[in-house]
Amino acid sequence: MSLPLIMIATALVAFTLGGLTMWPSIRRLRNRLTDATWQLEHDPVTGMLNRAGLLAANAALAEAASSQPIIVVLIDLDDFKPVNDTHGHDRGDDILAAIGRRIADIAALHGGTAARLSGDEFAALLPVRTADLTRIADTFVALIAQPVGLTTHGAPGMVTVTASVGIALAESTDPFEEVALRRADIAMYHAKHDGRNRHVIYEPGMAMPDVGRRRGPRLRDRRLSNEATA
């Protein structure tokens, strides 16, 4: 074998051995990247999508079909803070996870996806397969209100949490937070004002209830207001 061939063969062997040596490190880095990506778009308590993940899901819908009608559901648990304070934050997280699974199951049944936006607020994004928004919203209200099994201080028990649900139609290409989610938010606040543990469907021209009837501006409302005045 000539010297050039020996040098080439030696280089190939060295490259192969180097690749084999580096493979575990590459695999670890790839796994870390996958985990980091998952954490960026998912809620750690429920495992559902977070706000960023829901925005990405809506963007994917818009990209796949240019524009298509979507159903946006906004869900706010009624008086969850006293439940959380009574049973503790760990049990509160268990309740949120249980309710989150119900919401995700309903969304999946309709070919959509669901997210925990923050605190006790959830959302679902569904393709329009039916015009019966009332039935969809009633399903969310009814299943969320089913008792949740809970163990506190070693004793089993049941906790019932209800929700106010706002539901709206939009186009997938509409600005999601400013249009689609905003419509569902307005409808949800009307559900709160009308007695809670119920749903309201957004209608064109519907406005947010008077400030005195609301719990106060949401974090996203304050953020959008700050961006508008910046």
C-alpha positions, 0 to 999 in steps of 0.5 A: 500500500502506498503512503498516500493510501495509508494516510487516507486510511488512517485519517478515515479510521481516526474520523470514525473513532472520533465520531463514535467517541463524540456520539454520546455527547451529541446525543445528550446535546440533542436530548437537551435541545429537545427538552428545552424546546418542549419546555418553551411550548408546554406548561410544566404543571399540566403538560399542556401547551402554554401560550407560546405553544398555542400561538405556534399551533394556530400559526401552523394551522394558518400556514397549512391552509392559508386561512380557515375558520377556527373555534377558540374557547377560553376557560376561566375557573370560577373562584379557584383561589379559595380552593387552592388556599384551602387544600394547598398549592400542591393539591391545587396543581393536582386539580389543575392537572385533572381539569387540564386533562378533561379540557385536552380530551374534549379538544382532541375529540374535536380534532383540536388542541388545548393549552393552559395560558396562566393560573386557572385560565385555559384555552382550546383551539378547534377546527370548525367541523360543526356549527353547534358551538353551544354543544361544544361549550356545554361539554366543556362546562359540564365535564369541568364541573364533574368532581375531582378526586383528591387526597388531603392529609391521607384522607380521600375526598372530592372537590368540585370546580366550575368554569366560565367559558367564552367561545368565538369564531375567527379565521386562523390568519386573524391576529390570534391574541388581538382578535380570536382570543380577545373575542373569546375573552369578551364572551367569557367575561359575560359568562362570569357576569351572567352567573358563572358555571356557564358559557357565552358565545361571542356575537359581533359587536359584543363588548367587554362588561363594565370595569366595575363588573370585572375582576380587573385587567388580565396580565395580557390586557395590561401588556397589550395596553403597555405596548400600545402606549410605548 
